[in-house]
């Protein structure tokens, strides 16, 4: 049997002196190190990431992607794949290798009768939402409008519609994929079904997805929103209310929350819920949010879905420095509340957040073996978000996030959402996939035995 040299070993020989050649011909364009547009082209969302790839290949379609993959293999370049570039660890860019950039691939076709959308991988969720909302349709799609749909979908995909309709990956019905061999495949329940299974939560480990086909749902163009803001001295009781209310909420209700700090330095706890259904039913379901305790600010109103989907954009602009660590909770008990409030009180600046994302509902009713996404028993994703600007403040901000994460760790399920992982090592990747990890490793060996696609939350090929 032929002995294949691991791609990790090949890369170790080539990164020191990358070989640039003019052989890569694309319908798109290639930006090389040293060109006028290079410094702008290598930027990603997280301003703390400063990497210098040898080249950035802006692809115009699947054929370009296949050519870029073949070129990278033959010239021994590592590959980073970029769509929205929102990965907090900066895995969509690399030092000395090739960035295969999909951001120019933005075609979308919406079939309002069949309620299906075919979307190229360069779209961000705002662009996707605008196209589907022309027909009052949507599918689960993240919380920040310039997030790329590709990474969101491949890692699972949280969003306001998740508890009603499942994760983004649960609504995926087919994908166009460029494999490590440079082949272009269609994966669905009937075509390469093993690959299709792996794409629904297994990240970018099995190929580069160039187009997605999604199931859409009729939601209208607005949802009822209820929100309340509580002073920090009332945060403990408000968090207890939030825990109980969210865990008992109907599938139609998505209720997120956060510890926040105003520019004045005053700290608050905020709850924000929306209802996927009639506004009349929604008022009955989510109005308790505005009635609990003594909030300093409340809102109960129908809000355009596109406004909801872009509501957090101002908090997460491109170019600031970001760091977070996440973990799942089944409940927010007294011990977790004490730990959170104590640690958040030491947040290093007014931009620092502690976020709860509400999961469960329809997400929890999908059997774990049905997709790579394994942590379906969680009720909340909990994570501190450090946001700052000055590199001199890196240690203080990252240290605070790690401290808060560690304080809550005893109350977590032990699991983690792959899309919220930073550069945390193989053990945490295993925590993301749980009992599905062995099957994923076997699939990796079939479709990417040399681990060409390894700049991700990497699953090593089974040996």
C-alpha positions in Angstrom: 0.0 0.0 0.0 1.2 3.5 -0.8 2.5 5.4 2.2 1.2 9.0 2.1 3.2 11.7 3.8 1.1 13.7 6.2 0.3 17.1 4.9 1.3 18.7 8.3 4.9 17.4 7.5 4.8 18.8 4.0 3.7 22.2 5.3 6.6 22.3 7.7 9.0 22.2 4.8 7.4 24.9 2.7 6.2 27.7 5.0 9.6 29.1 5.6 10.1 29.8 1.9 6.8 29.9 0.1 7.2 29.6 -3.7 5.2 32.2 -5.6 4.5 31.4 -9.2 2.3 32.9 -11.9 0.5 29.6 -12.6 -2.7 30.3 -10.6 -5.2 31.5 -13.2 -8.6 32.5 -11.9 -11.7 34.3 -13.2 -11.4 36.2 -10.0 -8.1 37.9 -8.9 -5.1 37.1 -6.8 -3.5 39.5 -4.4 0.2 38.8 -3.5 2.2 40.0 -0.6 3.7 43.3 -1.4 0.9 44.5 -3.7 -0.9 47.8 -3.1 -4.1 46.2 -1.8 -2.4 43.5 0.2 -2.7 45.0 3.7 -6.4 45.7 3.3 -7.0 42.3 1.7 -5.4 40.4 4.6 -7.7 42.0 7.3 -10.4 40.1 9.0 -13.2 41.1 11.4 -11.1 40.7 14.6 -8.5 43.5 14.7 -6.4 41.5 17.1 -5.5 39.1 14.2 -2.3 40.2 12.2 -1.3 37.4 9.8 0.5 37.6 6.5 -0.5 35.1 3.9 1.6 34.6 0.7 -1.4 35.2 -1.4 -5.2 35.8 -1.3 -7.2 34.2 -4.1 -10.5 35.9 -4.6 -12.6 33.3 -6.3 -15.5 33.9 -8.7 -17.0 30.5 -8.5 -16.6 26.8 -7.7 -14.2 26.3 -10.6 -11.9 29.0 -9.3 -12.0 27.4 -5.9 -11.1 24.0 -7.4 -8.1 25.6 -9.2 -7.0 27.3 -6.0 -7.1 24.1 -4.1 -5.1 22.2 -6.7 -2.5 25.0 -6.8 -2.2 25.0 -3.0 -1.7 21.2 -2.9 0.9 21.2 -5.7 2.9 24.1 -4.2 2.5 22.9 -0.6 0.7 26.0 0.7 -1.5 25.7 3.8 -5.1 26.9 3.1 -7.3 29.3 5.0 -10.8 29.7 3.8 -12.6 33.0 4.2 -16.1 34.1 3.7 -17.2 36.7 6.3 -13.9 36.4 8.2 -15.7 36.5 11.6 -13.9 33.7 13.3 -12.6 35.1 16.6 -9.3 33.1 16.4 -8.6 34.4 12.9 -8.7 31.0 11.3 -9.8 32.5 8.0 -6.3 33.9 7.4 -2.8 32.4 7.8 0.9 33.2 7.7 2.8 32.2 4.6 0.0 30.2 3.0 -3.0 30.8 0.7 -6.3 32.5 1.7 -9.1 31.2 -0.5 -11.6 34.0 -0.3 -15.2 33.4 -1.3 -16.5 36.9 -0.5 -17.1 37.9 -4.1 -19.4 34.9 -4.6 -22.8 36.4 -3.7 -25.4 35.0 -6.0 -28.7 34.0 -4.4 -31.9 32.5 -5.9 -35.0 32.4 -3.8 -37.9 30.1 -4.8 -40.9 31.4 -2.8 -43.2 28.6 -3.9 -40.9 25.7 -2.8 -39.5 27.9 0.0 -35.9 27.1 -0.9 -32.9 29.4 -1.3 -29.7 28.6 -3.1 -27.0 30.9 -1.8 -23.3 31.2 -2.7 -20.8 31.1 0.1 -19.7 34.7 -0.1 -23.0 36.1 1.2 -23.2 37.5 4.7 -26.4 36.9 6.7 -27.7 40.5 6.1 -27.5 40.0 2.4 -29.2 36.6 2.7 -31.9 37.9 5.0 -32.7 40.8 2.7 -33.2 38.5 -0.3 -35.5 36.1 1.6 -37.5 38.8 3.3 -38.7 40.1 0.0 -41.1 37.2 0.3 -41.6 37.2 4.0 -39.3 34.1 4.3 -36.3 33.4 6.4 -34.3 30.6 8.0 -32.1 30.6 11.1 -29.3 33.0 10.4 -27.0 34.3 13.2 -27.1 37.5 15.1 -24.6 39.9 13.4 -25.5 40.9 9.8 -21.9 40.9 8.4 -21.3 37.3 9.6 -20.6 35.0 6.6 -23.3 32.4 6.0 -20.7 29.7 5.2 -18.9 29.5 8.6 -22.1 30.0 10.4 -23.8 27.1 8.7 -20.9 24.7 8.8 -20.5 25.1 12.5 -24.2 24.7 13.4 -25.7 28.2 13.3 -27.6 29.9 16.1 -30.2 32.6 15.5 -33.5 34.0 16.6 -35.5 31.4 14.7 -33.5 28.4 16.1 -35.8 27.3 18.8 -38.7 27.2 16.4 -37.0 25.9 13.2 -33.7 24.4 14.4 -30.1 25.4 13.7 -29.0 26.8 10.4 -27.4 23.4 9.6 -30.7 21.7 10.4 -32.2 23.7 7.6 -29.5 22.8 5.0 -30.8 20.6 2.3 -27.9 20.5 -0.1 -24.4 21.9 -0.7 -21.9 22.3 -3.5 -18.5 21.3 -2.2 -14.9 21.4 -3.5 -13.0 18.5 -2.0 -9.4 18.2 -1.1 -8.8 16.5 -4.4 -10.2 19.5 -6.2 -13.5 17.8 -7.3 -16.8 19.6 -7.3 -19.5 17.5 -5.7 -23.1 18.0 -4.7 -23.9 16.7 -1.2 -27.5 16.0 -0.1 -29.5 13.3 1.6 -29.3 11.3 -1.6 -25.9 12.4 -3.0 -22.8 11.7 -1.0 -25.0 11.5 2.1 -22.0 10.9 4.4 -20.4 14.1 3.3 -23.7 15.9 3.7 -24.0 14.6 7.3 -20.5 16.0 8.0 -21.3 19.4 6.6 -24.2 19.9 9.0 -22.1 21.1 11.9 -18.7 19.6 11.3 -17.1 22.8 10.2 -14.8 23.3 7.2 -13.0 20.0 7.7 -14.3 18.1 4.7 -14.1 20.6 1.8 -14.9 24.1 0.8 -18.6 24.7 0.4 -19.2 27.1 -2.5 -23.0 27.2 -2.4 -25.8 26.2 0.1 -29.4 25.2 -0.4 -31.7 26.1 2.6 -35.2 25.3 3.7 -37.1 28.6 4.3 -40.0 29.4 6.6 -42.8 31.9 6.4 -42.3 34.4 9.2 -43.7 37.6 7.8 -41.5 40.7 7.9 -41.7 41.6 11.6 -41.6 39.9 15.0 -42.8 41.0 18.4 -40.0 42.0 20.6 -39.9 42.4 24.4 -36.9 43.8 26.3 -36.1 45.1 29.7 -33.0 46.6 31.3 -32.2 46.2 35.0 -29.7 48.0 37.3 -26.8 45.9 38.6 -28.2 45.8 42.1 -31.3 44.0 40.7 -29.4 41.8 38.3 -29.4 38.7 40.6 -33.2 38.6 40.8 -33.5 39.4 37.1 -31.1 36.6 36.2 -33.1 34.1 38.3 -36.2 35.3 36.5 -34.5 35.0 33.1 -33.3 31.4 33.8 -36.7 30.2 34.8 -38.6 32.1 32.1 -36.3 31.1 29.2 -36.2 27.4 30.2 -40.1 27.3 30.2 -40.6 29.4 27.1 -42.4 28.0 24.1 -40.4 27.2 21.0 -41.6 30.3 19.3 -39.9 32.5 21.9 -36.2 33.2 21.7 -34.9 35.1 24.8 -31.3 36.2 25.0 -29.7 38.2 27.8 -26.5 40.0 28.6 -24.5 41.9 31.3 -23.6 45.2 29.8 -21.9 48.4 30.8 -22.9 51.9 29.6 -20.3 54.5 28.6 -20.9 56.1 32.1 -19.5 52.9 33.6 -22.8 51.9 35.1 -23.5 48.1 34.8 -26.9 46.5 33.8 -28.5 43.2 33.0 -30.6 43.2 29.9 -33.2 40.7 28.6 -34.4 40.7 25.0 -37.0 38.2 23.6 -38.7 37.9 20.3 -41.7 35.7 19.2 -41.9 33.8 15.9 -45.6 33.8 15.2 -48.6 36.1 15.5 -48.1 39.3 17.4 -51.2 38.5 19.5 -49.8 35.2 20.7 -46.4 36.8 21.1 -47.7 39.4 23.5 -49.0 36.8 25.8 -45.8 34.8 25.6 -43.1 37.4 26.0 -44.8 40.3 27.9 -43.7 38.9 31.3 -40.3 40.2 30.4 -41.4 43.8 30.6 -43.5 43.2 33.7 -40.9 41.6 36.0 -39.2 43.7 38.7 -38.4 47.4 38.3 -36.6 47.8 34.9 -35.2 51.2 34.0 -36.2 50.7 30.4 -38.7 48.4 28.6 -39.9 47.8 25.1 -42.8 45.8 23.7 -43.3 46.3 20.0 -43.4 44.7 16.5 -40.0 45.2 15.0 -38.9 44.5 11.4 -37.0 41.2 11.2 -34.1 42.8 9.3 -33.8 45.4 12.2 -33.7 42.5 14.7 -31.1 40.7 12.7 -28.8 43.8 12.6 -29.5 45.0 16.1 -26.2 43.9 17.5 -24.0 45.2 14.7 -23.0 48.4 16.5 -21.6 46.3 19.3 -19.3 44.3 17.0 -17.8 46.5 14.3 -15.0 45.3 12.2 -11.5 46.2 13.3 -11.8 46.2 17.1 -10.0 43.6 19.1 -12.1 40.6 20.3 -11.7 37.6 22.5 -14.1 35.2 24.1 -14.5 31.7 25.6 -17.8 29.9 25.6 -19.5 27.0 27.3 -23.0 25.6 27.5 -25.3 25.6 30.6 -28.5 23.6 31.2 -29.6 26.2 33.8 -28.3 29.4 35.4 -28.3 28.4 39.1 -27.4 30.4 42.1 -23.7 29.5 42.0 -23.3 30.5 38.4 -25.1 33.8 39.0 -22.8 34.6 41.9 -19.7 33.7 39.9 -20.9 35.7 36.9 -21.8 38.9 38.8 -18.6 38.8 40.8 -16.4 38.4 37.7 -18.3 40.8 35.5 -17.9 43.5 38.1 -14.2 43.4 37.2 -14.7 43.9 33.5 -11.8 45.9 32.2 -13.7 48.4 30.0 -17.2 49.5 29.1 -17.3 47.4 26.0 -17.0 44.1 27.9 -20.1 41.8 27.7 -21.4 38.6 29.2 -23.7 37.0 26.8 -26.4 34.3 27.1 -27.8 32.9 23.9 -31.0 30.9 24.3 -31.0 27.5 22.7 -33.1 24.4 23.2 -36.6 24.0 21.7 -36.5 22.5 18.2 -32.7 22.3 18.5 -33.0 19.9 21.4 -35.4 17.5 19.6 -33.0 16.5 16.8 -31.3 13.2 17.8 -27.6 13.7 18.4 -26.4 11.2 15.8 -28.4 13.0 13.0 -25.7 15.7 12.6 -22.3 16.5 14.0 -23.7 19.2 16.3 -23.8 17.2 19.6 -24.7 19.6 22.4 -28.4 19.6 21.9 -29.3 19.3 25.6 -28.1 22.8 26.5 -30.4 25.6 27.4 -27.9 28.5 27.1 -24.6 29.3 25.5 -22.7 31.5 28.0 -19.6 33.5 27.1 -17.8 36.6 28.1 -16.9 38.9 25.2 -13.9 41.1 25.6 -13.8 44.1 23.2 -11.0 46.7 23.2 -8.8 48.7 20.9 -5.3 49.2 22.3 -2.9 46.2 21.9 -1.3 47.2 25.2 -4.6 46.1 26.8 -4.5 42.6 25.3 -3.5 40.8 28.5 -6.0 42.5 30.7 -9.0 41.8 28.4 -8.1 38.3 27.5 -7.2 37.5 31.2 -10.6 38.8 32.3 -12.5 36.7 29.8 -10.6 33.6 30.8 -11.2 34.3 34.5 -14.9 34.7 34.0 -15.0 31.5 31.9 -13.1 29.6 34.6 -15.5 30.9 37.3 -18.5 29.5 35.5 -16.9 26.3 34.4 -18.1 24.2 37.4 -21.7 24.9 36.3 -21.3 24.1 32.6 -22.3 21.0 30.7 -18.6 20.6 29.6 -19.7 21.1 25.9 -19.0 24.1 23.6 -20.4 25.5 20.4 -17.8 25.0 17.6 -18.5 28.4 16.1 -17.6 30.0 19.5 -14.3 28.2 19.9 -11.1 30.1 19.7 -7.7 28.5 19.4 -8.3 26.2 22.3 -6.9 22.8 21.3 -8.1 19.4 20.3 -9.8 18.6 23.6 -12.2 21.4 23.3 -12.9 20.4 19.7 -13.8 17.0 21.0 -16.1 18.7 23.6 -17.9 20.4 20.7 -18.6 17.1 18.9 -18.9 14.6 21.8 -20.1 11.2 20.7 -20.0 12.2 17.1 -16.2 12.8 17.0 -15.1 9.3 16.0 -17.5 9.3 13.1 -16.2 12.7 12.0 -12.6 11.5 12.2 -13.5 8.6 9.9 -15.2 10.9 7.5 -12.2 13.2 7.5 -10.0 10.3 6.6 -12.2 9.6 3.6 -12.5 13.1 2.2 -9.3 14.8 3.5 -6.8 12.1 4.5 -3.8 14.5 4.5 -5.6 17.2 6.6 -5.3 19.8 3.9 -8.3 21.7 5.4 -6.9 22.0 8.9 -7.1 25.8 9.6 -10.4 25.3 11.4 -11.7 23.7 14.5 -9.7 20.7 13.3 -10.8 17.1 13.3 -7.7 15.0 12.6 -8.3 12.1 10.1 -8.7 8.7 11.7 -5.7 6.4 11.1 
